[in-house]
Amino acid sequence: MKFRSKYLFLFLVPSILFTFSCKSSQIKNYESKGNLASSYSLKCSTISELFNYYTPADIFPAVRDCIEKGEYENASYLQAAAGVYGRYDTLRVEDRSAHQAIRVLQINILGTIEQEKLKAYQEYFQTNVMTSNEKLLYVCQSMNALGKPTYTPNYMIAHGISSFSDKDHWMVKNFDPEKAWNSAIDSYLHCPK
């Protein structure tokens, strides 16, 4: 028994000291300038009022505004636009660590909505949007009319680890904008052919 307690003591003391040293040490969060930054302050609107220079960082606050106002149809269309643009950006930004920007934006912006409103929106989305070919076709046509983004995805580039070292070489080599746009729409919306 004495033998076991000696080894237990040798294990526990360093573990406890390490735990306390971690709690007392400073953890720094480094953030690149422009990380998840929005350039335009948008409110709830229709998808036809969007411009192709709005980024997902601009559009997600409008989605939140629509949900808070109970305008679930507009919220769903704007969320689809932000999603397609986010997918397009992940296809053109080379730094894979930057691709989490879309998920972080969703958490930061949509995560502030009251649970009751969020649940009502999700129910609306499941019963009215996901089951309607007409609404899906409308979103697909609207996104094709809006067109691929014209902005540089700085909100995403600044989110990645390479933003601290190589900001000038952010785009995927041999990037094909048309192919990426078609892929973003197809993979995110699954538009009927």
C-alpha positions as CSV (number, residue, x, y, z in Angstrom):
1,M,0.0,0.0,0.0
2,K,2.9,2.3,0.8
3,F,4.3,1.7,-2.7
4,R,1.1,2.7,-4.4
5,S,0.6,5.8,-2.4
6,K,4.1,7.0,-3.2
7,Y,3.4,6.8,-7.0
8,L,-0.1,8.3,-6.5
9,F,1.6,11.2,-4.7
10,L,4.1,11.6,-7.5
11,F,1.3,11.7,-10.0
12,L,-1.1,13.9,-8.1
13,V,1.2,16.7,-7.0
14,P,2.5,17.6,-10.5
15,S,-1.1,17.4,-11.8
16,I,-2.4,19.7,-9.2
17,L,0.4,22.2,-9.6
18,F,0.0,22.1,-13.4
19,T,-3.8,22.8,-13.0
20,F,-3.2,25.8,-10.7
21,S,-0.5,27.2,-12.9
22,C,-2.8,27.0,-16.0
23,K,-5.5,28.9,-14.1
24,S,-3.2,31.6,-13.0
25,S,-1.5,32.1,-16.3
26,Q,-2.7,34.5,-18.9
27,I,-4.2,33.2,-22.0
28,K,-4.0,35.6,-25.0
29,N,-6.4,35.6,-27.8
30,Y,-4.8,37.0,-30.9
31,E,-7.2,38.4,-33.5
32,S,-6.3,39.7,-36.9
33,K,-7.7,43.1,-38.0
34,G,-10.9,42.6,-40.0
35,N,-11.7,39.2,-38.5
36,L,-15.4,38.6,-39.1
37,A,-15.8,42.3,-39.8
38,S,-19.0,43.6,-41.5
39,S,-18.8,46.5,-43.9
40,Y,-22.5,47.3,-44.2
41,S,-25.1,47.5,-41.5
42,L,-28.1,45.7,-42.9
43,K,-31.6,45.3,-41.5
44,C,-34.3,42.8,-42.4
45,S,-35.0,43.0,-46.1
46,T,-35.9,40.9,-49.0
47,I,-33.4,38.8,-51.0
48,S,-34.1,41.1,-54.0
49,E,-32.7,44.1,-52.0
50,L,-29.3,42.4,-51.6
51,F,-26.2,43.4,-53.6
52,N,-23.4,41.1,-54.5
53,Y,-20.9,43.2,-52.6
54,Y,-22.5,42.3,-49.3
55,T,-20.6,39.6,-47.3
56,P,-22.1,36.9,-45.0
57,A,-20.8,39.1,-42.2
58,D,-23.1,41.9,-43.5
59,I,-26.1,39.6,-44.2
60,F,-26.3,37.5,-41.0
61,P,-27.3,40.5,-38.8
62,A,-30.2,41.1,-41.2
63,V,-31.2,37.5,-40.8
64,R,-31.2,38.0,-37.0
65,D,-33.3,41.2,-37.4
66,C,-35.8,39.4,-39.6
67,I,-36.2,36.5,-37.0
68,E,-36.6,39.0,-34.2
69,K,-39.3,40.8,-36.2
70,G,-41.0,37.5,-37.0
71,E,-40.3,37.9,-40.7
72,Y,-39.3,34.2,-41.1
73,E,-39.6,34.0,-44.9
74,N,-37.2,36.9,-45.5
75,A,-34.9,35.4,-42.8
76,S,-34.8,32.1,-44.6
77,Y,-34.0,33.7,-47.9
78,L,-31.3,35.9,-46.5
79,Q,-29.8,33.0,-44.6
80,A,-29.7,31.1,-47.9
81,A,-27.9,34.0,-49.5
82,A,-25.4,34.2,-46.7
83,G,-24.9,30.5,-46.9
84,V,-24.2,30.4,-50.6
85,Y,-21.8,33.3,-50.4
86,G,-20.1,31.7,-47.5
87,R,-19.7,28.4,-49.4
88,Y,-18.3,30.3,-52.4
89,D,-15.8,32.0,-50.1
90,T,-14.6,28.7,-48.7
91,L,-14.0,27.5,-52.3
92,R,-11.8,30.5,-53.0
93,V,-9.9,31.1,-49.7
94,E,-7.0,28.8,-49.6
95,D,-6.4,28.9,-45.8
96,R,-8.6,26.1,-44.5
97,S,-8.5,27.5,-40.9
98,A,-10.3,30.6,-42.2
99,H,-13.3,28.5,-43.4
100,Q,-14.7,28.4,-39.8
101,A,-15.6,32.0,-40.2
102,I,-19.1,31.2,-41.4
103,R,-19.9,29.0,-38.5
104,V,-18.4,31.5,-36.0
105,L,-20.6,34.3,-37.6
106,Q,-23.7,32.1,-37.2
107,I,-22.9,31.4,-33.6
108,N,-22.0,35.0,-32.7
109,I,-24.9,36.6,-34.5
110,L,-27.7,34.1,-34.5
111,G,-26.8,32.8,-31.1
112,T,-28.1,36.0,-29.5
113,I,-31.7,35.3,-30.5
114,E,-34.2,34.4,-27.8
115,Q,-34.8,30.6,-27.8
116,E,-38.5,30.9,-28.4
117,K,-38.0,33.1,-31.5
118,L,-35.3,30.8,-32.8
119,K,-37.5,27.7,-32.3
120,A,-40.4,29.4,-34.1
121,Y,-38.1,30.3,-37.0
122,Q,-36.7,26.8,-37.2
123,E,-40.3,25.3,-37.2
124,Y,-41.3,27.7,-39.9
125,F,-38.2,26.9,-41.9
126,Q,-38.8,23.1,-41.7
127,T,-42.5,23.2,-42.5
128,N,-42.6,26.0,-45.1
129,V,-39.2,26.4,-46.8
130,M,-37.7,22.9,-46.8
131,T,-40.9,21.3,-48.2
132,S,-41.6,23.9,-50.9
133,N,-40.1,23.5,-54.3
134,E,-41.6,26.9,-55.2
135,K,-39.7,28.7,-52.5
136,L,-36.5,26.8,-53.3
137,L,-36.8,27.7,-56.9
138,Y,-37.4,31.3,-56.0
139,V,-34.2,31.3,-53.8
140,C,-32.2,29.6,-56.6
141,Q,-33.4,32.1,-59.2
142,S,-32.8,35.1,-56.9
143,M,-29.2,33.9,-56.2
144,N,-28.5,33.5,-59.9
145,A,-29.9,37.0,-60.5
146,L,-27.8,38.4,-57.7
147,G,-24.7,36.7,-59.0
148,K,-21.4,35.7,-57.5
149,P,-19.8,37.9,-54.9
150,T,-17.7,40.9,-56.1
151,Y,-16.0,41.5,-52.7
152,T,-12.7,40.2,-51.4
153,P,-13.6,38.0,-48.5
154,N,-11.6,39.9,-45.9
155,Y,-13.9,38.8,-43.1
156,M,-12.8,35.2,-43.8
157,I,-9.2,35.8,-44.7
158,A,-8.6,37.7,-41.5
159,H,-10.2,34.8,-39.5
160,G,-7.5,32.3,-40.7
161,I,-4.1,31.7,-39.2
162,S,-2.3,32.8,-42.4
163,S,-3.6,36.3,-41.9
164,F,-0.7,36.7,-39.5
165,S,1.9,35.9,-42.1
166,D,0.8,35.8,-45.7
167,K,-2.1,38.1,-46.4
168,D,-1.3,38.6,-50.1
169,H,-1.7,35.0,-51.2
170,W,-5.2,34.1,-50.0
171,M,-6.8,32.7,-53.1
172,V,-6.8,29.1,-54.2
173,K,-4.4,28.6,-57.1
174,N,-6.2,28.3,-60.5
175,F,-9.4,29.4,-59.0
176,D,-12.3,29.2,-61.4
177,P,-15.1,31.7,-60.4
178,E,-17.8,30.3,-62.6
179,K,-17.2,26.7,-61.5
180,A,-17.0,27.7,-57.8
181,W,-20.2,29.7,-58.1
182,N,-22.1,26.8,-59.7
183,S,-20.7,24.5,-57.0
184,A,-21.7,26.8,-54.2
185,I,-25.3,27.1,-55.4
186,D,-25.6,23.4,-56.1
187,S,-24.0,22.2,-52.9
188,Y,-25.8,24.6,-50.6
189,L,-29.2,25.0,-52.1
190,H,-29.5,21.8,-54.2
191,C,-31.5,23.7,-56.9
192,P,-33.8,21.7,-59.2
193,K,-32.4,21.3,-62.7
